Structures are given as structure tokens and as C-alpha cells.
Amino acid sequence: MAKSRTTFVCQSCGAVAPRWQGRCDSCGAWNSMIEETSGVATPPALAGGKGRVFALSDLGGASEPAPRITTGISEFDRVTGGGFVPGSVLLLGGEPGIGKSTLLIQVCGALAAQGLGVVYISGEEALDQVRLRAERLGLAQAPVAFAAETKVEDIVVTLRQSRPPALLVIDSIQTMWTDAVESVPGTVTQVRGAAQALIRYAKTTGAAVILVGHVTKDGQIAGPRVVEHMVDAVISFEGEGGRDFRILRALKNRFGAAHEIGVFEMTGRGLAEVVNPSALFLSGHAEATPGTAVFAGLEGTRPLLTEIQALVAPSPLGMPRRAVVGWDQNRLAMIIAVLEARAGLRLGQHDVYLNVAGGLRIAEPAADLAAAAALVSSLTGQSLPPHCVFFGEIGLSGAIRPVAHAATRLKEAAKLGFTQAIVPPAQESSAADAMLLKSCAEAADLVAFIAAPRPQQARRREPTAG
């Protein structure tokens, strides 16, 4: 017989404590411990019950590639790894008002137009609100089944009355609740229990399920991290309120590449795909401006060119400021230290500001060389060569290390009209035919190259700087 047990669960990280405490020992959050009651039963194996025998397989068996359900929205299909896998569960997170519901209604409409069954369950909005959004997007006549419901058992029973849909959307998982858990909706235990029931439905019926999740102030998906481990893919929908573009990023994907991105633009008719994101992020690029460098990056498998801006100015403060937008602040501190120790620059009495233009966030170490070039350019007042891109990782010794997929980066740069690239020495042979390459082996070589007078015309192949 099940016994009731009272525990205190952190609503930020899901940690469990036997008694209330003001501060969570796991994540450090204050006043996040909520009392929850759950039934605890003795496991059947320990009580002497019998289980079922299942078959075991070896690793040498033949396997077929997982089938895909494509939506026809190429940016969305790219992030999911080529479309939905039947029976898979995706967790989609994003800030309020970023456009999650708009994106999902467009995905539902695209699948319904192919004759596939689609069900959209809204736990936050009434049916009239969903209909108004669909009408604004021009999808009012799409054969999508809508419902406003929050009880998981009712949802599962209703869906089992007919053929399983190809796609089931739950908006959002924080509003769902189940009778199997004795706690209020939105708590960690309810979110975990509701997600487990919906995942079981997806695996037994073959329906692809999308769970919409709230996010915290730090941009992390709210609720216990165990939910992210339970699902097959975790996708983040990012963007800034003052900009029209949105980025769909795969943080985890069991059926495709992680960190793949899709770029959309918010318009009056919904989200439109951006075919060439590099042109979007470089649309305001000003040539021959000190402190700006173009980075040839890679997001997942997609090459992406972005502009890195730096401003180095004398500081009137005893402790100069270091401000970063769109990049890791610790990595900026490391680059500044390397430039001072290995290249002889003096940045200790200067304020340093670094910004990734367009609102994009970069986590690639390959951006070290572009960030260093922007800092040196701003400090010396020398503009970087026009139509030039940078990529390379800087080590603590000052050496420029090679990065992966150099040919892909250079090909994207050449397609956008760039004619010169500053690259690590080992990757000089990876250039496209139209690109002029200059190898940079040390941070000191980069400083010497930027401070040197500009020739009137670039040569086809230049020797190593220094």
C-alpha cells in the first residue's frame, strides 16, 4: 500500500530536501523550496512481485534510419535534424512573447496541409485566442484540431479514441497536471509526472510530441533538469525584443546535430525564414572602421558570418570596465591577458567594450582571433583590411591554433564577397580559389599585421606576418 510522504522540492533545480530551508543547497536559490506530498509504494521486485521477461539484442544487428516527417519549413527541419521522428518528444523553450506559439501554429498548419493529423492542446490560452492568432497567420482554415485542456489523463483518453496524430503540441507543460501526483500544477513534481505520461503516450503510439516550456530569468528552461534528460530534443527559441529576427537553436538532439540553428524574421504575417543569415547579420557592417572585425563562424553545421565590435578607451576609473555582449566575459579577460603578456599591448588602464553585432551569441573558441583583431584595431586606431574575415583560437602561449571546418567558413565568406582571410598557419591550404590568405601564428604577428601600413593592392599570397 502506498504511503504519503512530505518533501520539500526546489522549484528552480528540482532538488529534494526532507525539511524546509530558506536556501537550496544545490542551486543556491532563495525561497524556492515548496512542500509537496507524493505517494511512495514498495517496488514490486522488493515486495516479491513478478516482472516480465524481455528480449536482449546485440550491437551487431542491422538498423534502419529513423523515418522523418518533414514540415516543409526548411529552417525548422534543419534544427530538428531533417524533420520529426515518429514517437519522439521535443521540449521547446523561450521567453514570453518571443513567438513560440506563432511558430508552432505555423508548423501545425504546414503538417496539416500535407494531410497529416495534428492536435494542438493549449493550457494557457482560450480557443478564441488561438483562433485569432491562426486567422492573423492565414491558417484559420487549416485542418488542425484545437482544445483547451490541462488534465493529462483527459488528454490521453481523448486522443486514444481515434487514430494517433502525427504531431501533438502541448502548450505548455507547466500548466499540465495529473492525478498521479498530489501537488499543485506548475510544481516540479507535477511537471515531471505530466511529462512522463505524455512521453509514454508518444512512445506507445508513435506520435511526435512537442512540449512547450517556460524559461527562468537566466534563460534556462524552468522545471527539473530531469525533464530535459527524458525528452529526445531540447530546442531554444531566442531573440531580442528590439529586433525582428529569431533564432531556433537545438541544445540537444538524439536524432540530429546539436547546436544547429534556424533563423526566422518576425513579420506581420508570422515568422518568415531567413535564407541567408550571414547577409542579415552583416547588413549594417561598415567597412574601414577601427574596432570592427568579421568573424567566419560555424553554428552547428551552418557557416555564419558576424561582425565583432570593440571599443578600447582610456579609463578614468581605478578599476577599468570590461563589458561584453554576446560573448563569454571570461574569454575576453583571457584574450586581454594574452595580448598584454605575449604581444606587448597595454590594456590595463583602458575600458574595454566588446559587442557581437545583431544580437547573436557566440560560444565558439574560433572567435578569439576576430575578437583580438577588433581590440587591437580599436586600441591602435588602424582599420582592418576591407573584405577580410578572421577565425582562429588563441592559446595562453599566444599561439594561434587551427579550428574545424576551415574550408566551409572560407567558402561562405567568398560567397558573400570577402576576398581575404586571416587564418592559423596550418589552414592556409583550405582556401577557396578566390580567397587571399594570410597566416597568423602568434598574437604578436596579429598586432604587427594590424599596425603595419596598408599596401595599395593585396598580393595573391603573403608570407607569415611578423
Disulfide bonds with the S-S distance in Angstrom:
none
